[in-house]
Amino acid sequence: MADQVELFYAPQTRATGVRVLLEELGAPYKLNVLNFKLGENRQPSYLAVNPSGKVPALRSGDAVITEQVAIYIYAADLFPEKGLTPALDDRRRGPYLRWFVHMASCFEPALVDRALKREEPPQVMSPYGSFDTVMENMRAQLAKGPYVLGERMTAVDVLWAVGLRWGMMFGIVPEFDEFKDFTQRYFERPAPVKVLQEDQNLAKEQEDAAVQAGLD
């Protein structure tokens, strides 16, 4: 069993998915909650951890890991006995990494462009090709189901369940049956149920703190 890790966290952010993964892994972790409304993520103490002032960030011993995809891969590899990461000699390892990177390099850039109503970049310059291509690629992968890599759940399912749910909730991601079935099935699991409920409570506490401070 690895030593306790520390998750720098704010509710209802990308850090939520990382916390869900840590719960799935049964990982011993300390939660370091930041209130963005109070600007705690812009304080020197946190900027020393992550100069971008964003979450999630994970501290494991002397190592600090930022960028959500790196954190997912690192955390799952830290607890291989939980079975959520394919071993290096597992034929699923390559596709596992592929779909992690696809989230960061294709899905999120496509979503940001669509959310901001920006024109897609030319195909020869675009990191993701086109929005429709990104969505159809993921749709086709999930059609093989029930999980991203087939019959067994891995850490990459947590990432995609959170990302797709968020995108559909805000009307950016198309509500394909494959996306709805996948996210509904995943969010019935105990880990996301627990974390989302606690996230709501934390968000309310932070909102109240901001109101008391006269910042909201």
C-alpha positions in Angstrom: 0.0 0.0 0.0 1.3 3.4 -1.0 1.6 6.2 1.5 -1.2 8.8 1.7 -1.4 11.2 -1.2 -2.6 14.8 -0.9 -5.2 16.1 -3.3 -5.5 19.8 -3.8 -9.2 20.3 -4.5 -12.1 22.5 -5.2 -15.7 21.2 -5.5 -17.3 20.9 -8.9 -14.1 21.2 -10.9 -11.9 18.7 -12.7 -10.6 17.7 -9.3 -13.9 16.0 -8.6 -13.1 13.2 -11.0 -9.7 12.7 -9.5 -11.3 12.3 -6.1 -13.8 9.8 -7.5 -10.9 7.8 -8.8 -9.1 7.9 -5.4 -12.4 6.6 -3.9 -12.6 3.8 -6.5 -9.0 2.9 -5.7 -9.6 2.9 -1.9 -6.5 5.2 -1.8 -5.5 6.8 1.5 -5.7 10.5 0.7 -5.8 13.9 2.4 -8.1 16.5 0.9 -6.7 20.0 0.7 -9.8 22.1 -0.2 -9.4 25.5 -1.8 -12.1 28.1 -2.1 -11.8 29.7 -5.5 -14.4 32.3 -4.6 -12.0 33.5 -1.9 -9.0 33.4 -4.2 -7.3 30.7 -2.2 -6.0 29.2 -5.4 -4.1 32.4 -6.2 -2.3 32.6 -2.9 1.5 32.1 -2.9 1.3 28.9 -0.9 -0.7 27.2 -3.6 1.0 28.9 -6.6 4.2 27.2 -5.2 2.4 23.9 -5.8 0.8 24.7 -9.2 1.8 28.1 -10.7 -1.3 28.1 -12.9 -3.5 28.2 -9.8 -5.6 25.4 -11.1 -6.8 22.1 -9.6 -6.4 19.2 -9.4 -2.9 18.8 -8.2 -1.6 15.8 -6.4 1.3 15.5 -3.9 2.8 12.1 -3.4 5.9 12.2 -1.2 8.2 14.8 -2.7 6.5 14.6 -6.1 3.8 17.1 -7.3 1.7 16.0 -10.2 -0.5 18.4 -12.1 -2.7 18.0 -15.2 -5.7 15.8 -14.7 -4.7 13.1 -17.2 -1.2 12.7 -15.6 -2.8 12.5 -12.2 -5.3 9.7 -13.3 -2.5 7.6 -14.8 -0.2 8.2 -11.8 -2.8 7.4 -9.2 -4.1 4.2 -10.9 -0.5 3.0 -11.3 0.2 3.7 -7.7 -2.4 1.1 -6.7 -2.1 -1.6 -9.4 -3.6 -4.2 -7.1 -7.0 -2.5 -7.5 -7.1 -3.6 -11.2 -7.9 -0.2 -12.7 -4.8 0.1 -14.7 -3.5 -2.4 -17.4 0.0 -3.6 -16.8 2.8 -2.6 -19.3 2.6 -6.0 -20.9 -1.2 -5.9 -21.1 -2.5 -5.5 -24.7 -5.0 -2.9 -23.4 -2.2 -0.6 -22.1 -1.8 1.2 -25.4 -5.5 1.8 -26.0 -5.8 2.8 -22.3 -3.2 5.6 -22.8 -4.7 6.5 -26.1 -8.1 7.4 -24.6 -6.6 9.3 -21.8 -4.6 11.5 -24.2 -7.6 11.8 -26.5 -9.5 13.5 -23.7 -6.7 16.1 -23.2 -5.6 16.7 -26.7 -8.9 16.3 -28.6 -12.1 16.2 -26.5 -11.4 19.2 -24.2 -10.0 21.5 -27.0 -13.0 20.7 -29.1 -15.4 21.4 -26.2 -13.8 24.7 -25.4 -14.0 25.9 -29.1 -17.7 24.8 -29.2 -18.6 26.4 -25.9 -17.0 29.7 -26.9 -18.6 29.5 -30.3 -15.2 29.8 -31.9 -14.7 28.6 -35.5 -12.9 25.3 -35.7 -9.3 25.7 -36.8 -8.3 24.4 -40.3 -8.0 20.6 -40.3 -4.2 20.8 -41.0 -3.7 22.9 -37.8 -6.4 21.5 -35.6 -5.2 19.3 -32.7 -8.5 17.4 -32.8 -9.7 17.4 -36.4 -13.3 18.4 -36.0 -15.8 18.5 -33.1 -18.1 15.9 -34.8 -15.2 13.6 -35.5 -14.2 13.6 -31.8 -17.7 12.9 -30.7 -18.2 10.1 -33.2 -14.9 8.5 -32.3 -15.9 8.3 -28.7 -19.4 7.2 -29.5 -18.0 4.3 -31.6 -15.7 3.3 -28.8 -18.4 3.2 -26.2 -20.7 1.3 -28.6 -18.4 -1.7 -28.0 -19.0 -1.3 -24.3 -19.9 -1.5 -21.6 -16.6 0.3 -20.7 -14.1 2.3 -22.7 -11.8 -0.7 -23.1 -14.6 -3.3 -23.3 -15.7 -5.6 -20.5 -13.5 -4.4 -17.6 -13.6 -0.9 -16.0 -10.4 1.0 -15.8 -9.4 4.4 -14.5 -10.0 5.9 -18.0 -13.7 5.2 -17.5 -13.8 7.6 -14.6 -12.3 10.4 -16.7 -14.7 9.9 -19.6 -17.8 9.5 -17.4 -17.1 12.8 -15.7 -16.2 14.6 -18.9 -19.1 13.4 -20.9 -21.6 14.0 -18.0 -20.3 17.6 -17.6 -20.5 18.2 -21.4 -24.0 16.9 -21.7 -25.2 18.8 -18.6 -24.1 22.1 -20.2 -25.5 21.2 -23.6 -22.2 21.1 -25.4 -21.8 17.3 -25.9 -24.5 15.6 -27.9 -26.8 13.3 -25.9 -26.0 10.2 -27.8 -27.6 7.0 -26.3 -24.1 5.6 -25.9 -23.0 8.6 -23.8 -26.2 8.6 -21.7 -26.1 4.9 -21.0 -22.4 5.0 -20.1 -22.6 7.9 -17.8 -25.8 6.8 -16.1 -24.4 3.4 -15.5 -21.1 4.8 -14.1 -22.7 7.4 -11.8 -24.8 4.8 -10.0 -21.6 3.4 -8.5 -20.9 4.2 -4.8 -17.8 6.3 -5.4 -19.3 9.0 -7.6 -22.5 9.0 -5.6 -20.5 9.8 -2.4 -18.2 12.4 -4.0 -21.0 14.3 -5.8 -23.1 14.6 -2.7 -20.1 15.8 -0.7 -19.2 18.2 -3.5 -22.7 19.8 -3.3 -22.2 20.3 0.4 -18.7 21.8 0.0 -19.9 24.1 -2.8 -22.7 25.4 -0.5 -20.2 26.0 2.3 -17.9 27.9 0.0 -20.7 30.0 -1.4 -21.7 30.9 2.2 -18.1 31.8 3.1 -17.9 34.0 0.0 -21.1 35.8 0.9 -20.0 36.4 4.5 -16.7 37.8 3.1 -18.7 40.1 0.9 -17.2 38.6 -2.3 -20.3 37.2 -3.8 
